[in-house]
Amino acid sequence: MSLQEENNTQNIYNKIQRIINQTDYDTSIAIVKLTENNYNEELVIKKFFGIQEKEKEKKCSTKDINQEIYKQLRYKLNNSMFDYIKRKEQN
């Protein structure tokens, strides 16, 4: 057994022990739950306690903010120009 395989086996064993310590799962159930959740022990424990994963918030980039600013400016200037032309025609 290579060093990497040995570390991987030890890592999985540690994850199983954490799951067993935090939940009332036995070893076989812990292994099944761990494999179902792609070896993410935090996710297994969260699901056991019914904690929902939060949706990641969409971060606004500076580019999006600047685009919105210029969009609003164009809208305002277009409306102002339309109003000006309308008043000019009425006079």
Jmol script that loads the backbone (N, CA, C; Angstrom):
load data "model"
ATOM      1  N   MET A   1       0.856  -1.173   0.000  1.00  0.00           N
ATOM      2  CA  MET A   1       0.000   0.000   0.000  1.00  0.00           C
ATOM      3  C   MET A   1       0.905   1.240   0.000  1.00  0.00           C
ATOM      4  N   SER A   2       0.628   2.164  -0.924  1.00  0.00           N
ATOM      5  CA  SER A   2       1.457   3.361  -1.015  1.00  0.00           C
ATOM      6  C   SER A   2       1.086   4.342   0.091  1.00  0.00           C
ATOM      7  N   LEU A   3       1.929   5.327   0.252  1.00  0.00           N
ATOM      8  CA  LEU A   3       1.727   6.343   1.295  1.00  0.00           C
ATOM      9  C   LEU A   3       0.449   7.139   1.029  1.00  0.00           C
ATOM     10  N   GLN A   4       0.186   7.429  -0.249  1.00  0.00           N
ATOM     11  CA  GLN A   4      -1.010   8.194  -0.597  1.00  0.00           C
ATOM     12  C   GLN A   4      -2.276   7.393  -0.284  1.00  0.00           C
ATOM     13  N   GLU A   5      -2.280   6.111  -0.623  1.00  0.00           N
ATOM     14  CA  GLU A   5      -3.438   5.265  -0.324  1.00  0.00           C
ATOM     15  C   GLU A   5      -3.642   5.145   1.180  1.00  0.00           C
ATOM     16  N   GLU A   6      -2.541   5.054   1.914  1.00  0.00           N
ATOM     17  CA  GLU A   6      -2.618   4.949   3.366  1.00  0.00           C
ATOM     18  C   GLU A   6      -3.195   6.223   3.974  1.00  0.00           C
ATOM     19  N   ASN A   7      -2.757   7.379   3.465  1.00  0.00           N
ATOM     20  CA  ASN A   7      -3.299   8.659   3.940  1.00  0.00           C
ATOM     21  C   ASN A   7      -4.773   8.793   3.589  1.00  0.00           C
ATOM     22  N   ASN A   8      -5.144   8.346   2.395  1.00  0.00           N
ATOM     23  CA  ASN A   8      -6.537   8.421   1.971  1.00  0.00           C
ATOM     24  C   ASN A   8      -7.421   7.535   2.849  1.00  0.00           C
ATOM     25  N   THR A   9      -6.949   6.328   3.149  1.00  0.00           N
ATOM     26  CA  THR A   9      -7.693   5.411   4.008  1.00  0.00           C
ATOM     27  C   THR A   9      -7.844   5.983   5.414  1.00  0.00           C
ATOM     28  N   GLN A  10      -6.776   6.563   5.929  1.00  0.00           N
ATOM     29  CA  GLN A  10      -6.816   7.178   7.261  1.00  0.00           C
ATOM     30  C   GLN A  10      -7.769   8.371   7.269  1.00  0.00           C
ATOM     31  N   ASN A  11      -7.760   9.142   6.187  1.00  0.00           N
ATOM     32  CA  ASN A  11      -8.635  10.307   6.073  1.00  0.00           C
ATOM     33  C   ASN A  11     -10.103   9.874   6.089  1.00  0.00           C
ATOM     34  N   ILE A  12     -10.437   8.831   5.335  1.00  0.00           N
ATOM     35  CA  ILE A  12     -11.817   8.325   5.303  1.00  0.00           C
ATOM     36  C   ILE A  12     -12.208   7.777   6.673  1.00  0.00           C
ATOM     37  N   TYR A  13     -11.292   7.074   7.315  1.00  0.00           N
ATOM     38  CA  TYR A  13     -11.557   6.546   8.654  1.00  0.00           C
ATOM     39  C   TYR A  13     -11.850   7.687   9.629  1.00  0.00           C
ATOM     40  N   ASN A  14     -11.069   8.767   9.551  1.00  0.00           N
ATOM     41  CA  ASN A  14     -11.296   9.933  10.426  1.00  0.00           C
ATOM     42  C   ASN A  14     -12.657  10.569  10.162  1.00  0.00           C
ATOM     43  N   LYS A  15     -13.044  10.643   8.900  1.00  0.00           N
ATOM     44  CA  LYS A  15     -14.357  11.213   8.554  1.00  0.00           C
ATOM     45  C   LYS A  15     -15.479  10.360   9.127  1.00  0.00           C
ATOM     46  N   ILE A  16     -15.334   9.049   9.011  1.00  0.00           N
ATOM     47  CA  ILE A  16     -16.354   8.131   9.558  1.00  0.00           C
ATOM     48  C   ILE A  16     -16.451   8.298  11.068  1.00  0.00           C
ATOM     49  N   GLN A  17     -15.311   8.427  11.747  1.00  0.00           N
ATOM     50  CA  GLN A  17     -15.320   8.606  13.204  1.00  0.00           C
ATOM     51  C   GLN A  17     -16.001   9.913  13.599  1.00  0.00           C
ATOM     52  N   ARG A  18     -15.760  10.986  12.826  1.00  0.00           N
ATOM     53  CA  ARG A  18     -16.424  12.268  13.117  1.00  0.00           C
ATOM     54  C   ARG A  18     -17.934  12.141  12.964  1.00  0.00           C
ATOM     55  N   ILE A  19     -18.369  11.440  11.918  1.00  0.00           N
ATOM     56  CA  ILE A  19     -19.810  11.258  11.693  1.00  0.00           C
ATOM     57  C   ILE A  19     -20.422  10.453  12.831  1.00  0.00           C
ATOM     58  N   ILE A  20     -19.758   9.393  13.234  1.00  0.00           N
ATOM     59  CA  ILE A  20     -20.264   8.554  14.321  1.00  0.00           C
ATOM     60  C   ILE A  20     -20.335   9.338  15.627  1.00  0.00           C
ATOM     61  N   ASN A  21     -19.330  10.182  15.884  1.00  0.00           N
ATOM     62  CA  ASN A  21     -19.306  10.968  17.117  1.00  0.00           C
ATOM     63  C   ASN A  21     -20.398  12.035  17.141  1.00  0.00           C
ATOM     64  N   GLN A  22     -20.714  12.603  15.984  1.00  0.00           N
ATOM     65  CA  GLN A  22     -21.672  13.706  15.932  1.00  0.00           C
ATOM     66  C   GLN A  22     -23.123  13.240  15.754  1.00  0.00           C
ATOM     67  N   THR A  23     -23.315  12.025  15.266  1.00  0.00           N
ATOM     68  CA  THR A  23     -24.662  11.522  15.004  1.00  0.00           C
ATOM     69  C   THR A  23     -24.877  10.216  15.752  1.00  0.00           C
ATOM     70  N   ASP A  24     -26.033   9.621  15.540  1.00  0.00           N
ATOM     71  CA  ASP A  24     -26.252   8.299  16.141  1.00  0.00           C
ATOM     72  C   ASP A  24     -26.152   7.195  15.086  1.00  0.00           C
ATOM     73  N   TYR A  25     -25.462   7.479  13.974  1.00  0.00           N
ATOM     74  CA  TYR A  25     -25.226   6.475  12.947  1.00  0.00           C
ATOM     75  C   TYR A  25     -24.199   5.457  13.428  1.00  0.00           C
ATOM     76  N   ASP A  26     -24.347   4.219  12.965  1.00  0.00           N
ATOM     77  CA  ASP A  26     -23.292   3.245  13.217  1.00  0.00           C
ATOM     78  C   ASP A  26     -22.338   3.279  12.018  1.00  0.00           C
ATOM     79  N   THR A  27     -21.323   2.451  12.034  1.00  0.00           N
ATOM     80  CA  THR A  27     -20.275   2.514  11.024  1.00  0.00           C
ATOM     81  C   THR A  27     -20.806   2.267   9.616  1.00  0.00           C
ATOM     82  N   SER A  28     -21.646   1.277   9.450  1.00  0.00           N
ATOM     83  CA  SER A  28     -22.144   0.943   8.107  1.00  0.00           C
ATOM     84  C   SER A  28     -22.993   2.076   7.527  1.00  0.00           C
ATOM     85  N   ILE A  29     -23.855   2.662   8.345  1.00  0.00           N
ATOM     86  CA  ILE A  29     -24.685   3.772   7.866  1.00  0.00           C
ATOM     87  C   ILE A  29     -23.815   4.987   7.574  1.00  0.00           C
ATOM     88  N   ALA A  30     -22.813   5.231   8.414  1.00  0.00           N
ATOM     89  CA  ALA A  30     -21.915   6.355   8.196  1.00  0.00           C
ATOM     90  C   ALA A  30     -21.176   6.217   6.867  1.00  0.00           C
ATOM     91  N   ILE A  31     -20.749   5.003   6.535  1.00  0.00           N
ATOM     92  CA  ILE A  31     -20.052   4.774   5.272  1.00  0.00           C
ATOM     93  C   ILE A  31     -20.987   5.027   4.090  1.00  0.00           C
ATOM     94  N   VAL A  32     -22.219   4.537   4.192  1.00  0.00           N
ATOM     95  CA  VAL A  32     -23.194   4.737   3.119  1.00  0.00           C
ATOM     96  C   VAL A  32     -23.481   6.222   2.929  1.00  0.00           C
ATOM     97  N   LYS A  33     -23.745   6.920   4.025  1.00  0.00           N
ATOM     98  CA  LYS A  33     -24.050   8.355   3.944  1.00  0.00           C
ATOM     99  C   LYS A  33     -22.857   9.142   3.411  1.00  0.00           C
ATOM    100  N   LEU A  34     -21.665   8.746   3.797  1.00  0.00           N
ATOM    101  CA  LEU A  34     -20.459   9.427   3.339  1.00  0.00           C
ATOM    102  C   LEU A  34     -20.286   9.259   1.834  1.00  0.00           C
ATOM    103  N   THR A  35     -20.500   8.062   1.336  1.00  0.00           N
ATOM    104  CA  THR A  35     -20.370   7.840  -0.107  1.00  0.00           C
ATOM    105  C   THR A  35     -21.481   8.540  -0.884  1.00  0.00           C
ATOM    106  N   GLU A  36     -22.689   8.621  -0.313  1.00  0.00           N
ATOM    107  CA  GLU A  36     -23.789   9.325  -0.980  1.00  0.00           C
ATOM    108  C   GLU A  36     -23.504  10.810  -1.120  1.00  0.00           C
ATOM    109  N   ASN A  37     -22.735  11.358  -0.190  1.00  0.00           N
ATOM    110  CA  ASN A  37     -22.455  12.797  -0.173  1.00  0.00           C
ATOM    111  C   ASN A  37     -21.036  13.114  -0.605  1.00  0.00           C
ATOM    112  N   ASN A  38     -20.465  12.277  -1.463  1.00  0.00           N
ATOM    113  CA  ASN A  38     -19.137  12.516  -2.041  1.00  0.00           C
ATOM    114  C   ASN A  38     -18.051  12.753  -0.994  1.00  0.00           C
ATOM    115  N   TYR A  39     -18.088  11.968   0.069  1.00  0.00           N
ATOM    116  CA  TYR A  39     -17.098  11.994   1.143  1.00  0.00           C
ATOM    117  C   TYR A  39     -16.997  13.365   1.831  1.00  0.00           C
ATOM    118  N   ASN A  40     -18.102  14.071   1.894  1.00  0.00           N
ATOM    119  CA  ASN A  40     -18.174  15.352   2.586  1.00  0.00           C
ATOM    120  C   ASN A  40     -18.861  15.120   3.935  1.00  0.00           C
ATOM    121  N   GLU A  41     -18.038  14.989   4.998  1.00  0.00           N
ATOM    122  CA  GLU A  41     -18.616  14.653   6.302  1.00  0.00           C
ATOM    123  C   GLU A  41     -19.450  15.791   6.875  1.00  0.00           C
ATOM    124  N   GLU A  42     -19.104  17.029   6.551  1.00  0.00           N
ATOM    125  CA  GLU A  42     -19.908  18.165   7.033  1.00  0.00           C
ATOM    126  C   GLU A  42     -21.327  18.087   6.497  1.00  0.00           C
ATOM    127  N   LEU A  43     -21.441  17.747   5.222  1.00  0.00           N
ATOM    128  CA  LEU A  43     -22.756  17.647   4.602  1.00  0.00           C
ATOM    129  C   LEU A  43     -23.584  16.526   5.219  1.00  0.00           C
ATOM    130  N   VAL A  44     -22.942  15.410   5.537  1.00  0.00           N
ATOM    131  CA  VAL A  44     -23.640  14.288   6.183  1.00  0.00           C
ATOM    132  C   VAL A  44     -24.188  14.730   7.536  1.00  0.00           C
ATOM    133  N   ILE A  45     -23.369  15.408   8.315  1.00  0.00           N
ATOM    134  CA  ILE A  45     -23.782  15.855   9.654  1.00  0.00           C
ATOM    135  C   ILE A  45     -24.880  16.907   9.552  1.00  0.00           C
ATOM    136  N   LYS A  46     -24.749  17.831   8.604  1.00  0.00           N
ATOM    137  CA  LYS A  46     -25.785  18.854   8.429  1.00  0.00           C
ATOM    138  C   LYS A  46     -27.117  18.232   8.043  1.00  0.00           C
ATOM    139  N   LYS A  47     -27.072  17.256   7.142  1.00  0.00           N
ATOM    140  CA  LYS A  47     -28.316  16.597   6.743  1.00  0.00           C
ATOM    141  C   LYS A  47     -28.932  15.836   7.911  1.00  0.00           C
ATOM    142  N   PHE A  48     -28.103  15.239   8.766  1.00  0.00           N
ATOM    143  CA  PHE A  48     -28.606  14.526   9.927  1.00  0.00           C
ATOM    144  C   PHE A  48     -29.399  15.465  10.836  1.00  0.00           C
ATOM    145  N   PHE A  49     -28.878  16.675  11.055  1.00  0.00           N
ATOM    146  CA  PHE A  49     -29.539  17.635  11.924  1.00  0.00           C
ATOM    147  C   PHE A  49     -30.590  18.472  11.203  1.00  0.00           C
ATOM    148  N   GLY A  50     -30.751  18.265   9.880  1.00  0.00           N
ATOM    149  CA  GLY A  50     -31.772  18.980   9.121  1.00  0.00           C
ATOM    150  C   GLY A  50     -31.386  20.398   8.766  1.00  0.00           C
ATOM    151  N   ILE A  51     -30.114  20.683   8.705  1.00  0.00           N
ATOM    152  CA  ILE A  51     -29.648  22.022   8.350  1.00  0.00           C
ATOM    153  C   ILE A  51     -29.611  22.124   6.832  1.00  0.00           C
ATOM    154  N   GLN A  52     -30.320  23.111   6.305  1.00  0.00           N
ATOM    155  CA  GLN A  52     -30.381  23.302   4.860  1.00  0.00           C
ATOM    156  C   GLN A  52     -29.162  24.087   4.379  1.00  0.00           C
ATOM    157  N   GLU A  53     -28.697  23.727   3.206  1.00  0.00           N
ATOM    158  CA  GLU A  53     -27.602  24.464   2.593  1.00  0.00           C
ATOM    159  C   GLU A  53     -28.130  25.809   2.117  1.00  0.00           C
ATOM    160  N   LYS A  54     -27.401  26.869   2.393  1.00  0.00           N
ATOM    161  CA  LYS A  54     -27.794  28.186   1.928  1.00  0.00           C
ATOM    162  C   LYS A  54     -27.400  28.324   0.471  1.00  0.00           C
ATOM    163  N   GLU A  55     -28.278  28.989  -0.264  1.00  0.00           N
ATOM    164  CA  GLU A  55     -27.942  29.258  -1.651  1.00  0.00           C
ATOM    165  C   GLU A  55     -26.880  30.341  -1.670  1.00  0.00           C
ATOM    166  N   LYS A  56     -25.939  30.156  -2.538  1.00  0.00           N
ATOM    167  CA  LYS A  56     -24.870  31.142  -2.629  1.00  0.00           C
ATOM    168  C   LYS A  56     -25.423  32.411  -3.225  1.00  0.00           C
ATOM    169  N   GLU A  57     -25.102  33.515  -2.567  1.00  0.00           N
ATOM    170  CA  GLU A  57     -25.588  34.795  -3.047  1.00  0.00           C
ATOM    171  C   GLU A  57     -24.803  35.211  -4.273  1.00  0.00           C
ATOM    172  N   LYS A  58     -25.523  35.797  -5.215  1.00  0.00           N
ATOM    173  CA  LYS A  58     -24.867  36.285  -6.415  1.00  0.00           C
ATOM    174  C   LYS A  58     -24.156  37.582  -6.055  1.00  0.00           C
ATOM    175  N   LYS A  59     -22.887  37.590  -6.296  1.00  0.00           N
ATOM    176  CA  LYS A  59     -22.116  38.787  -6.000  1.00  0.00           C
ATOM    177  C   LYS A  59     -22.203  39.741  -7.182  1.00  0.00           C
ATOM    178  N   CYS A  60     -22.461  40.996  -6.874  1.00  0.00           N
ATOM    179  CA  CYS A  60     -22.503  42.008  -7.915  1.00  0.00           C
ATOM    180  C   CYS A  60     -21.081  42.463  -8.191  1.00  0.00           C
ATOM    181  N   SER A  61     -20.735  42.448  -9.431  1.00  0.00           N
ATOM    182  CA  SER A  61     -19.414  42.940  -9.781  1.00  0.00           C
ATOM    183  C   SER A  61     -19.512  44.427 -10.078  1.00  0.00           C
ATOM    184  N   THR A  62     -18.387  45.060 -10.099  1.00  0.00           N
ATOM    185  CA  THR A  62     -18.344  46.486 -10.388  1.00  0.00           C
ATOM    186  C   THR A  62     -18.881  46.747 -11.784  1.00  0.00           C
ATOM    187  N   LYS A  63     -18.621  45.820 -12.678  1.00  0.00           N
ATOM    188  CA  LYS A  63     -19.098  45.972 -14.046  1.00  0.00           C
ATOM    189  C   LYS A  63     -20.620  46.020 -14.079  1.00  0.00           C
ATOM    190  N   ASP A  64     -21.291  45.159 -13.344  1.00  0.00           N
ATOM    191  CA  ASP A  64     -22.756  45.144 -13.311  1.00  0.00           C
ATOM    192  C   ASP A  64     -23.307  46.451 -12.752  1.00  0.00           C
ATOM    193  N   ILE A  65     -22.673  46.955 -11.710  1.00  0.00           N
ATOM    194  CA  ILE A  65     -23.121  48.203 -11.091  1.00  0.00           C
ATOM    195  C   ILE A  65     -22.955  49.365 -12.057  1.00  0.00           C
ATOM    196  N   ASN A  66     -21.796  49.430 -12.713  1.00  0.00           N
ATOM    197  CA  ASN A  66     -21.559  50.512 -13.674  1.00  0.00           C
ATOM    198  C   ASN A  66     -22.526  50.432 -14.852  1.00  0.00           C
ATOM    199  N   GLN A  67     -22.824  49.246 -15.322  1.00  0.00           N
ATOM    200  CA  GLN A  67     -23.776  49.100 -16.408  1.00  0.00           C
ATOM    201  C   GLN A  67     -25.147  49.621 -16.003  1.00  0.00           C
ATOM    202  N   GLU A  68     -25.563  49.325 -14.787  1.00  0.00           N
ATOM    203  CA  GLU A  68     -26.866  49.790 -14.303  1.00  0.00           C
ATOM    204  C   GLU A  68     -26.882  51.315 -14.166  1.00  0.00           C
ATOM    205  N   ILE A  69     -25.788  51.897 -13.695  1.00  0.00           N
ATOM    206  CA  ILE A  69     -25.707  53.359 -13.558  1.00  0.00           C
ATOM    207  C   ILE A  69     -25.865  54.019 -14.915  1.00  0.00           C
ATOM    208  N   TYR A  70     -25.113  53.541 -15.901  1.00  0.00           N
ATOM    209  CA  TYR A  70     -25.194  54.150 -17.235  1.00  0.00           C
ATOM    210  C   TYR A  70     -26.547  53.894 -17.896  1.00  0.00           C
ATOM    211  N   LYS A  71     -27.149  52.771 -17.627  1.00  0.00           N
ATOM    212  CA  LYS A  71     -28.476  52.477 -18.150  1.00  0.00           C
ATOM    213  C   LYS A  71     -29.478  53.495 -17.609  1.00  0.00           C
ATOM    214  N   GLN A  72     -29.406  53.764 -16.301  1.00  0.00           N
ATOM    215  CA  GLN A  72     -30.318  54.733 -15.692  1.00  0.00           C
ATOM    216  C   GLN A  72     -30.064  56.144 -16.218  1.00  0.00           C
ATOM    217  N   LEU A  73     -28.780  56.486 -16.412  1.00  0.00           N
ATOM    218  CA  LEU A  73     -28.453  57.810 -16.960  1.00  0.00           C
ATOM    219  C   LEU A  73     -29.013  57.972 -18.378  1.00  0.00           C
ATOM    220  N   ARG A  74     -28.848  56.966 -19.218  1.00  0.00           N
ATOM    221  CA  ARG A  74     -29.385  57.026 -20.581  1.00  0.00           C
ATOM    222  C   ARG A  74     -30.898  57.169 -20.552  1.00  0.00           C
ATOM    223  N   TYR A  75     -31.548  56.425 -19.679  1.00  0.00           N
ATOM    224  CA  TYR A  75     -33.004  56.490 -19.568  1.00  0.00           C
ATOM    225  C   TYR A  75     -33.441  57.901 -19.172  1.00  0.00           C
ATOM    226  N   LYS A  76     -32.776  58.463 -18.180  1.00  0.00           N
ATOM    227  CA  LYS A  76     -33.127  59.798 -17.695  1.00  0.00           C
ATOM    228  C   LYS A  76     -32.882  60.863 -18.772  1.00  0.00           C
ATOM    229  N   LEU A  77     -31.738  60.766 -19.450  1.00  0.00           N
ATOM    230  CA  LEU A  77     -31.434  61.744 -20.493  1.00  0.00           C
ATOM    231  C   LEU A  77     -32.389  61.622 -21.674  1.00  0.00           C
ATOM    232  N   ASN A  78     -32.746  60.409 -22.048  1.00  0.00           N
ATOM    233  CA  ASN A  78     -33.701  60.224 -23.148  1.00  0.00           C
ATOM    234  C   ASN A  78     -35.058  60.820 -22.800  1.00  0.00           C
ATOM    235  N   ASN A  79     -35.508  60.591 -21.581  1.00  0.00           N
ATOM    236  CA  ASN A  79     -36.797  61.160 -21.155  1.00  0.00           C
ATOM    237  C   ASN A  79     -36.738  62.676 -21.103  1.00  0.00           C
ATOM    238  N   SER A  80     -35.632  63.216 -20.627  1.00  0.00           N
ATOM    239  CA  SER A  80     -35.484  64.675 -20.565  1.00  0.00           C
ATOM    240  C   SER A  80     -35.495  65.276 -21.960  1.00  0.00           C
ATOM    241  N   MET A  81     -34.804  64.633 -22.892  1.00  0.00           N
ATOM    242  CA  MET A  81     -34.752  65.129 -24.261  1.00  0.00           C
ATOM    243  C   MET A  81     -36.125  65.032 -24.918  1.00  0.00           C
ATOM    244  N   PHE A  82     -36.852  63.939 -24.661  1.00  0.00           N
ATOM    245  CA  PHE A  82     -38.190  63.774 -25.209  1.00  0.00           C
ATOM    246  C   PHE A  82     -39.122  64.872 -24.679  1.00  0.00           C
ATOM    247  N   ASP A  83     -39.030  65.147 -23.382  1.00  0.00           N
ATOM    248  CA  ASP A  83     -39.854  66.213 -22.782  1.00  0.00           C
ATOM    249  C   ASP A  83     -39.494  67.576 -23.362  1.00  0.00           C
ATOM    250  N   TYR A  84     -38.222  67.825 -23.574  1.00  0.00           N
ATOM    251  CA  TYR A  84     -37.760  69.102 -24.128  1.00  0.00           C
ATOM    252  C   TYR A  84     -38.307  69.294 -25.543  1.00  0.00           C
ATOM    253  N   ILE A  85     -38.235  68.260 -26.351  1.00  0.00           N
ATOM    254  CA  ILE A  85     -38.728  68.339 -27.720  1.00  0.00           C
ATOM    255  C   ILE A  85     -40.239  68.563 -27.741  1.00  0.00           C
ATOM    256  N   LYS A  86     -40.949  67.906 -26.852  1.00  0.00           N
ATOM    257  CA  LYS A  86     -42.387  68.051 -26.743  1.00  0.00           C
ATOM    258  C   LYS A  86     -42.761  69.499 -26.366  1.00  0.00           C
ATOM    259  N   ARG A  87     -42.050  70.072 -25.399  1.00  0.00           N
ATOM    260  CA  ARG A  87     -42.329  71.452 -24.998  1.00  0.00           C
ATOM    261  C   ARG A  87     -41.998  72.427 -26.119  1.00  0.00           C
ATOM    262  N   LYS A  88     -40.939  72.172 -26.849  1.00  0.00           N
ATOM    263  CA  LYS A  88     -40.514  73.039 -27.939  1.00  0.00           C
ATOM    264  C   LYS A  88     -41.576  73.074 -29.043  1.00  0.00           C
ATOM    265  N   GLU A  89     -42.169  71.881 -29.325  1.00  0.00           N
ATOM    266  CA  GLU A  89     -43.207  71.800 -30.348  1.00  0.00           C
ATOM    267  C   GLU A  89     -44.476  72.503 -29.905  1.00  0.00           C
ATOM    268  N   GLN A  90     -44.788  72.486 -28.611  1.00  0.00           N
ATOM    269  CA  GLN A  90     -45.995  73.121 -28.120  1.00  0.00           C
ATOM    270  C   GLN A  90     -45.879  74.638 -28.134  1.00  0.00           C
ATOM    271  N   ASN A  91     -44.669  75.181 -28.010  1.00  0.00           N
ATOM    272  CA  ASN A  91     -44.484  76.647 -28.012  1.00  0.00           C
ATOM    273  C   ASN A  91     -44.424  77.185 -29.375  1.00  0.00           C
TER     274      ASN A  91
END
end "model"
wireframe off; spacefill off
backbone 0.3
color backbone group
